[in-house]
Amino acid sequence: MTDDELSATSWVSVSQGALTHNVRAIQKLLSEATPAPRVIAVVKANAYGHGAPEAARVLAAAGVDFFAVTTGEEALELRRSGVTAEILAFAPPMYDQAAALIQNDVTLTVVDTESLSSISKAAAIVQKTASVHLKIDTGMGRLGVLPSEVVDLARAISADPNVTLAGVYTHFGNALDKDEAPTRRQLAVFQSVLKDLKDAGIDPGLRHCANSAGVLLGSDYWMDAVRPGTILYGQYPTPSLPKLLELRDSWKLKTRVVSVRHVPAGTTVGYGGEFVTKRATTLAVLPIGYADGFTVVPGSVASGKRGLKALVRGLMKPGAQNTVTIRGKRFPVVGRVAMQFCSVDVTDLTDVAVGDEEIVPARRVTYSSRMPRRYEE
C-alpha cells in the first residue's frame, strides 16, 4: 500500500440495496392509483448525503426516469455524470446560468415574470426551446407565483415561442404537522388554480405537489407525479405520518476507534472538564466530531417541539443526546464533542479494541464533504 492509499478512519456506507428497496416500495404504493403517478426522485443536497450521481444511477436502474434538484449546479453535476433522464431544478436560474441549463435539457422553474424573461432570452440565444414548470405559492410563502396571478403568467408562457409549459407544481409548508388541515387548505388552493388554468384553456402539463409527506398522506395528493425525497433514503419525515411503507436505512456514518483508554474515577474528559468519571472507565476515542456533522440531531427531529424535547433531554442527562453504536449496542459520548474527536464510555464492553467500527448518528446533509463514501450491495 502506498502513502496515498490509506484505509479510511471514517466513511459513509451507502446501501444500494436499501435505495432500490425504498423506491420500489414507493412505486408499489403508487400503483394503487390508475394511472400510477410518475416518481420524481429528489436528489438535492447531494442526494441527502448519498452522492447524487451514484444515487441517481441506482434509482434509474429501479425505473426512475425523472429527477429533481435545487440548483442548476446540481443539475449539471447529474448531466456530467451521465444521467440522461429528465431533471427539474427547483430554484429559478440566474440569467448567466439559464443558457447552459437549457443546452443540457434541464427543466427550469418559473416563479414570476422576471424568471420567465431570463429563461426566454437565454433560450433564444441558444436557439432551443426551454421546458419549464410553473411554481405556485399556495401558502408556504417562499417561492412561486400567487394564485391570483397564475393564469396571466401561464398565458405569457404559452405565448412565448422560446418556452414550453411542461408542468405546474406547489410545495407544502406544514405537511409534517399532525394537523393535516393546513396542508389540505394548500391542496385546495392548488386544485382551484388548476381549475382556473383549465377554464382558461391552458394545459398545465405535469401536475405535482406531493413531497415525501404528501406521498404518505394518500392518493388525494399524488396527481400526475410525486416528489419523494427523504423516504427514498429510508427515513419517515415525522412519526405522526401513516406508516404505509417498509423503509430501509440506506446511509450510515461509520468510524474506527483510534485509541482505548482506561482511566480512574475522577478523571475529567473533554474541553472544559464538564464531564467527570464516577468510576473506573474505559474510553474509546473516535476521530470524528462536529466538523463531520456529529452532534447534529439526525433526521428531521431538530426543529419544533421534537427538537425542544431532544434538547431538554440532553440538558437533563449529559451525554444522552449523543450515542454511538458498536456491535449492535448504543454507548454514550462523554464530555464535549470536539472538532474531530470525541470519547465514548465503553466500560460495559469488555473487548473493545483499536480499529473496531462504530456507527455514528449525524444529519446526512451536513456531514463533512471530505468523508469518503462506500457503496455496498
N, C-alpha and C positions, 0 to 999 in steps of 0.2 A: 504494500500500500504506500502510495506517495504522499507527500505533505498535503496536497490539495484533495485527498480522498479520505478525509477523516469521517468516521461514522458520526451521525448526529447525536447530540446530547438531548435535544428537544425537537419534536416534529409534530406535524398534524397527520393523523391517519384518516384517510377518506375511504369509506366503503362504497365501491361502485355497485356492489350487490344491493346495498340498502337504498341507494339512489334509484336503481331500477325498480326495486320493490315498491318504493313510495309512489313513483309516478304511475306504475301500473295499478296500484290501489286507487289512485285518483281517477284514472281512466275507467276503471271498473265502476266506480261510483257514478261517474258522469254518464255511463252507458244506460243508466236508468231513464234518461231523457231521450226523446226522439224528435229531431236528430240529436245525437250527443254533441255537446259543445266542444269546440277546439280547446286544447290546452296551450296557453301562452306561458311558457315556463320563465319565471322571473329569475334571472341570473345576475342581478345587480350586485354591487359591493363584492365583486369577485366571487359571485355565486355564494354569498353568505360565508365567505372564507374557504370555500371548497376549491377555488380555482375555476374561473368562468369557462375558459376553453375546454378544460378537461370535463367539467360537469356537463357542459353543452354536448360534448361528444357522447357521453353516456346516455343522456336523456334523448338525444336524437336516435340512438340505436334502439331505444324503447318506443320510438314512434312519435316523438315531439318534433313538430315542424315549424314552430313559431317561438321566438324568444323575446324577452323584454329586458331592458337595462335602463339605467337612469340617464347616463350621459353619452354624448357622441363618442368620447374616447373609449368607453366600454364597448360600444357597438363596433368600432373599428378593430378593437382587440379581437373580437369574435371573428370578424371577417378575415383578418390577417392570419388567424389560426386555422382557417379552412372551413368555418361554418357558413354554409350556403343557404340555410333556412331563412325565413322571414325574421327580421329583427325590428322591434319597436323601441325607440328612445323616448322615455317619458319627459325629459327636460326639453323645452323648446331650444333649438340650436342657436348659438351665436351666429351672426351673419358670416363670419370668416370660417365657420365650420360647415355650414349648410351644403356648399358645393361638393366637398369631399364625401359627405354622408350620402347625398343624392347619387353621386357617382358609384357608390358602393351599395346601392339599393337598400338603404336603411329607411324604414318608415319613420316619419317625423311627426312630432306633436305640435298642433296649432292651438294656442290658448287665447289669442287676440289678433287684431288686425295687423299689429306690428310683426308678430311672428309669421303670419301668413305672407306679408310683404317680403320679409327676409328670405323665406323659403322660395317664393315665386321668382324673385330676382336671381337667386342662385341657380334655380332650375333652368332659367332662360340662358344663363351664361354657359352652363354645361350641356345645354340643348337636350335635356332629359326631363321627362315628367316626374314630378315628386309625388310619392304616395304619402298621404297624411292621415292621421287620426285626430279628430277634434275632441279636446278635453273640456269637460263641462264641470263647473264648480256647483255641485248640488248641496253644499253645506260644509265642506271641510275648510274652505277659505284659504287655500294655499295657491293652487294653480287652476286655471280654467276660465272659460267664458261664462258669464252669468246666464241663467236660464232665459231671461228676457231678451238676451242679445244673440241667442244661439241661431235662430232662423236666419237673421241677417248675415251672420258670419258664414253660415253654411252656404247661403246663396252666393256669397263672394267667392267661396272656394269652388263651387260648381261652375261659376262664370269665368274662373281663371284657367286659361289653357295650359298653364305650366304645372297645375296641381290637380291631383285626383283625390277625392274624399273616399278613403278606404275603410274608415271606422269611426265610431263615436264611443267615448268612454267617460267614466267618472271614478272617483275613489272615495271610500267610506272613511269617515273620521272617528266613528265610535263603534266599529264592528267588534271590538274586543270587550265591550261592556256587557254586563249581564242583562241590562235593559236593552232589548232589541229595538225599541220604539224609535230612537234617533236614526238608526240605520234604515228602518222601514220608511221613515219620512224622506230620507235621501233617495231611496229606491223609487218612491212615488214621484218625486220631482224628476228623476231621470226618465221614468216612464212617460210622464207628462211632456217632457221635452221631445222624446222620440215620437210621440203622437203629433206634436206641432210640426216636426220635420215631415212626417208622413202627409199631414194635411197640406203642407206646402209643396208636396210633390218631390221631396228630396230623399234620395236613397241614402240612409246613414252608413251603409256598409256593415262592417262587423260591429255588433253591439256588445260591450263588455263592461262589467262593474265589479265582479266578484274577485276579491283578493283571497288569501287563504281562509280568513274567517268567513267570507261570503260563500266560499265553496261549502263550508261546513254548515252554514245556516240553511242550506237547502236550495232546491231547484228554482225557486222564485227568483233567485239572484244569478242564475247561470247564464241565461240568454244565449248568445251565439258563441261566446268564448269565456273562459275564466283565466285568472292570472294568479295561480298558486306560487307562493314564494316559500315561506318558512316550512310549510308542510311537506314540500318536496324533500327537505333536508331532515325530516324526522321529528319536527317539533310542533306540538299543538300551540297555537298563538296564546291561548289562555285556557285554564282548566274549565271554565264555565261553558265552553262550546261543546256541541254534541260530539260524542266520540264515534264518528262514522267511519273512521279509517284506522287500520292497524299499521302504525308507522314504525320505522326502524331508524335509529340514530345513525347518521352517516358521517359524523365528524367527531373526532376525539383528539384532544391536545395531550401529547404524551411527553414525558421527560424521564431522565435516568438519574438515580441517586449518585451524587458525586462524592459524598462523604457520610460516614456513620459515626456519630459521637456519643459517648457515654458520659453524662455529666451528673454531679451530685445535686441533691436538693439545695435550693437557694441560689441556683445559677440563673443569672439574667440572660435573656435571649432577645436579640434583635436591637435595632435602633431605639434609643430612649429607655431601654431597660424596663419596658412596661410589663413584660411577662417574666415571672419568676417561677422556676420549677418547684413543685411542692414535694417531690420525691426524686429518687434516683431515676434519671430519664434517658432514654435512647432517642437521639435526634437524627433524622435523615435530612441531609441538606440537599436541596434541589436547585439547579441552575436556571431558575425561572422566576419571574416577578412581574411587577406592574408594566414594565416595558413590553412584555409579551402578552398583555391583556389579562393576566391573572389578577385576581381580586375584583374584577368586574363581574357583577352577577350575570350568569349566563341566561340565554333565552330572552324572554320578554318580561322578566319579573322586576326590572329595575325602575319601574315607574308606577305612579298611583299608589293605591292602598297596599298592594302587594310589596312594592318597593319599600314603603314605610315600615311594614311589618318585618321585612328582612333586615332593615337597618336596626330596628329596635331589638330584634333577636341577637344581632351581632353586638350591640352595645351592652346587653344584659349578660351575655355569655361570651367572653373574649375567645376568639378563635373559631366559634361555632359557625360563623358565616363563611369560613374558608376551610375546606377539607379537600383532600386528595384521595384517590382510590388506588390501593395496591392489593393485588391478589383478591380482588372482589370485595374488599372491606374498606371503609372510609376511616381516615385518620385526620386529626385536627392540625391545622397550621398554627404554630405558636409564635408569638412575637410579631412585630411588624413585617409585612412583606416588603422587601427592598426592590430596587430596580430590576435586578436579575438573580436574586437569591431569596430563598425562604427556607424555614425549618419546620419539619413535621414531627410531631410526637408519635413515634412508632414503638414505644416501650412495650406495648402488648403484642408486638410482632417479634417473635424470638429470633428469626433467622434473616432479617433484612440485611442486604449487602450492597456494596457499591456496584452500580450497573443495573440494579433492579429497575424495571419500568413502572412508572406511576401515571395514572390518568388525572389530569388537572382540569377543573372546570374553568371556563373562560367564555366571554361573549365572542362568538365566532367572528364577527365582522371587525373586532378591534384587536385581534391578536396580531403580533408583530409580522410584518411582511417579510422579514428576514428568515422566518421559520420555514424550513422545507416541508413539503407535503409528500406523503407516500400514498399511492393509490393501490388499494387492495381489493381483491375479489370478494 
